[in-house]
Amino acid sequence: MKKVVVLGGGVGGSVVANHLAKKAKRGDCKITVVDEDGKHVYQPGFLYVTLGKQSPAKLVRNERTLLKRSVDMVTSRAERIDPGERTVHLAGGKKLDYDYLVIATGSTLHPEQVPGFEGAHHFYSLEGSIGLRNALMKFNGGDVVVAVGGVPYKCPPAPAESACLLDYYFTKRGIRDKVNLKFLSPLGRVFPLESLDPLVTEVFKQKNVETTIFFNIESIDPKSKKVESLEGETVNYDLLIAIPPHSGADVVIDSGLGDRGGWIPTDRHSLLAKGHGDIYVVGDATDIPISKAGATAHYEGLVVGDNIAARLNGQSPPDNYDGKVTCFCDAGFHKGIMMTFDYENPPVPPPLNRRHYLGKMMINRLYWMLIPKARV
Ligand SMILES: Cc1cc2nc3c(=O)[nH]c(=O)nc-3n(C[C@H](O)[C@H](O)[C@H](O)COP(=O)(O)OP(=O)(O)OC[C@H]3O[C@@H](n4cnc5c(N)ncnc54)[C@H](O)[C@@H]3O)c2cc1C
């Protein structure tokens, strides 16, 4: 029986494991998911935690409860991958052998890479979101700055979504006229997806969100409440929300499998790690230049599950990942946008409407039932 080890029990890891368990013939393989804390976190909910609209506890589930019974689960930190030996070394000295390895270890946050980051809040972890929620509750007016601390980062639309939702939040609290909302982008445009930039720029104009492009954060001075850019600009803040720099997971870096950022060079169609015929990569962990998003991890996970099932059966892999991503964004005031795109087709600017807002709410509600269990 072939051994399939899946590193990471987040979106991508769960989808691969459950989809493969459905597709593979009984007795063909033993699937083991390894996750360092055994917890699966629904990260899109962090935005709503910051606004006091989402209970943090409901965003976390025990990964074991999301996996099919035939899938084994090991709660342990993977410390090193040895592709020559086809072995994963776990904390405490244990080892797992594999015939196929799937790396779905997501991204790691590095606030420590920005001097003075302790002066900022963020919503890219559960703890960070709770801290930001508490700070917002006490906030009664001044300069609120949303800044992106480095590229790539997961969910490229999330910072812009946050700015839109803050406009809504302060309006509902009756203090919008006391708040200056500012948005700092490291890129030469406001929104990372080029075809949508004019739409988002227009939305920001309507919502009175001041924007600065080419602002790469160099440091934060929590005492004087200033954020400085590599380009030499300084912006004052009363409340700073900064997206921490990201990298790939330590285990990828420590195993020599990553590029400079710790992202794994990955074939964008087969999703095999380049130079490795038995290691697949899904989700944030790849170096593929598309959105690092749960939707990406989900679609990639289905392709990898199909391909491993076919190879176990002696067939050639039937599926190619075409770069498909579908994602809903909340623009505040019960309006949203939906973006669908792939390698060949960039997203077309969609209308802002209530239907897409409801789409986002529906996914937030149905996530646990549908996505990790690979039911869609
Ligand atoms: C605020 C916010 C909003 C977002 N909104 C959206 C959205 O609306 N739509 C969307 O599609 N995406 C969204 N995302 C992005 C999405 O959550 C991620 O892109 C997605 O979770 C990536 O899936 P993954 O499987 O690659 O990694 P993850 O889901 O992060 O899972 C990685 C897993 O690997 C485990 N792991 C890491 N290292 C090790 C190790 N050494 N040993 C064992 N286990 C390890 C971790 O414990 C974790 O469980 C959002 C993210 C944030 C932060």
The ligand as an SDF file (V2000), in Angstrom:
LIG
                    3D

 53 58  0  0  0  0  0  0  0  0999 V2000
   -7.6380   38.1840    6.8580 C   0  0  0  0  0  0  0  0  0  0  0  0
   -7.6390   37.1300    5.7950 C   0  0  0  0  0  0  0  0  0  0  0  0
   -8.7070   37.0690    4.9230 C   0  0  0  0  0  0  0  0  0  0  0  0
   -8.7210   36.0960    3.9340 C   0  0  0  0  0  0  0  0  0  0  0  0
   -9.7990   36.0350    3.0880 N   0  0  0  0  0  0  0  0  0  0  0  0
   -9.8190   35.1110    2.1090 C   0  0  0  0  0  0  0  0  0  0  0  0
  -10.9490   35.0250    1.2290 C   0  0  0  0  0  0  0  0  0  0  0  0
  -11.9350   35.7760    1.3460 O   0  0  0  0  0  0  0  0  0  0  0  0
  -10.9190   34.0820    0.2510 N   0  0  0  0  0  0  0  0  0  0  0  0
   -9.8580   33.2280    0.0930 C   0  0  0  0  0  0  0  0  0  0  0  0
   -9.8960   32.3880   -0.8110 O   0  0  0  0  0  0  0  0  0  0  0  0
   -8.7710   33.2860    0.9160 N   0  0  0  0  0  0  0  0  0  0  0  0
   -8.7320   34.1960    1.9070 C   0  0  0  0  0  0  0  0  0  0  0  0
   -7.6520   34.2560    2.7620 N   0  0  0  0  0  0  0  0  0  0  0  0
   -6.4360   33.4470    2.4810 C   0  0  0  0  0  0  0  0  0  0  0  0
   -6.5360   32.0090    2.9310 C   0  0  0  0  0  0  0  0  0  0  0  0
   -6.9550   31.9070    4.2690 O   0  0  0  0  0  0  0  0  0  0  0  0
   -5.1920   31.3090    2.7620 C   0  0  0  0  0  0  0  0  0  0  0  0
   -4.6610   31.6380    1.5080 O   0  0  0  0  0  0  0  0  0  0  0  0
   -5.3910   29.8050    2.8670 C   0  0  0  0  0  0  0  0  0  0  0  0
   -5.7040   29.4520    4.1960 O   0  0  0  0  0  0  0  0  0  0  0  0
   -4.1470   29.0520    2.4010 C   0  0  0  0  0  0  0  0  0  0  0  0
   -4.3820   27.6780    2.5270 O   0  0  0  0  0  0  0  0  0  0  0  0
   -3.1480   26.6990    2.7860 P   0  0  0  0  0  0  0  0  0  0  0  0
   -3.7120   25.3400    2.8520 O   0  0  0  0  0  0  0  0  0  0  0  0
   -2.0770   26.9790    1.8180 O   0  0  0  0  0  0  0  0  0  0  0  0
   -2.5670   27.1460    4.2020 O   0  0  0  0  0  0  0  0  0  0  0  0
   -3.2920   27.2410    5.6150 P   0  0  0  0  0  0  0  0  0  0  0  0
   -4.7580   27.1570    5.4830 O   0  0  0  0  0  0  0  0  0  0  0  0
   -2.7280   28.4580    6.2610 O   0  0  0  0  0  0  0  0  0  0  0  0
   -2.7860   25.9460    6.3760 O   0  0  0  0  0  0  0  0  0  0  0  0
   -1.4250   25.6910    6.6090 C   0  0  0  0  0  0  0  0  0  0  0  0
   -1.3320   24.6330    7.7160 C   0  0  0  0  0  0  0  0  0  0  0  0
    0.0000   24.1440    7.7520 O   0  0  0  0  0  0  0  0  0  0  0  0
    0.3580   23.9090    9.0830 C   0  0  0  0  0  0  0  0  0  0  0  0
    1.8340   23.8910    9.1790 N   0  0  0  0  0  0  0  0  0  0  0  0
    2.6840   24.8920    8.8440 C   0  0  0  0  0  0  0  0  0  0  0  0
    3.9510   24.5130    9.0650 N   0  0  0  0  0  0  0  0  0  0  0  0
    3.8820   23.2450    9.5470 C   0  0  0  0  0  0  0  0  0  0  0  0
    4.8600   22.3010    9.9730 C   0  0  0  0  0  0  0  0  0  0  0  0
    6.1700   22.5870    9.9620 N   0  0  0  0  0  0  0  0  0  0  0  0
    4.4480   21.0930   10.4170 N   0  0  0  0  0  0  0  0  0  0  0  0
    3.1370   20.7800   10.4530 C   0  0  0  0  0  0  0  0  0  0  0  0
    2.1590   21.6460   10.0660 N   0  0  0  0  0  0  0  0  0  0  0  0
    2.5350   22.8460    9.6210 C   0  0  0  0  0  0  0  0  0  0  0  0
   -0.3100   25.0510    9.8500 C   0  0  0  0  0  0  0  0  0  0  0  0
   -0.5070   24.6910   11.2100 O   0  0  0  0  0  0  0  0  0  0  0  0
   -1.6320   25.1970    9.0990 C   0  0  0  0  0  0  0  0  0  0  0  0
   -2.6600   24.4350    9.7080 O   0  0  0  0  0  0  0  0  0  0  0  0
   -7.6320   35.1870    3.8110 C   0  0  0  0  0  0  0  0  0  0  0  0
   -6.5730   35.2460    4.7040 C   0  0  0  0  0  0  0  0  0  0  0  0
   -6.5670   36.2030    5.6980 C   0  0  0  0  0  0  0  0  0  0  0  0
   -5.4160   36.2500    6.6730 C   0  0  0  0  0  0  0  0  0  0  0  0
  1  2  1  0
  2  3  1  0
  2 52  2  0
  3  4  2  0
  4  5  1  0
  4 50  1  0
  5  6  2  0
  6  7  1  0
  6 13  1  0
  7  8  2  0
  7  9  1  0
  9 10  1  0
 10 11  2  0
 10 12  1  0
 12 13  2  0
 13 14  1  0
 14 15  1  0
 14 50  1  0
 15 16  1  0
 16 17  1  0
 16 18  1  0
 18 19  1  0
 18 20  1  0
 20 21  1  0
 20 22  1  0
 22 23  1  0
 23 24  1  0
 24 25  2  0
 24 26  1  0
 24 27  1  0
 27 28  1  0
 28 29  2  0
 28 30  1  0
 28 31  1  0
 31 32  1  0
 32 33  1  0
 33 34  1  0
 33 48  1  0
 34 35  1  0
 35 36  1  0
 35 46  1  0
 36 37  1  0
 36 45  1  0
 37 38  2  0
 38 39  1  0
 39 40  1  0
 39 45  2  0
 40 41  1  0
 40 42  2  0
 42 43  1  0
 43 44  2  0
 44 45  1  0
 46 47  1  0
 46 48  1  0
 48 49  1  0
 50 51  2  0
 51 52  1  0
 52 53  1  0
M  END
$$$$
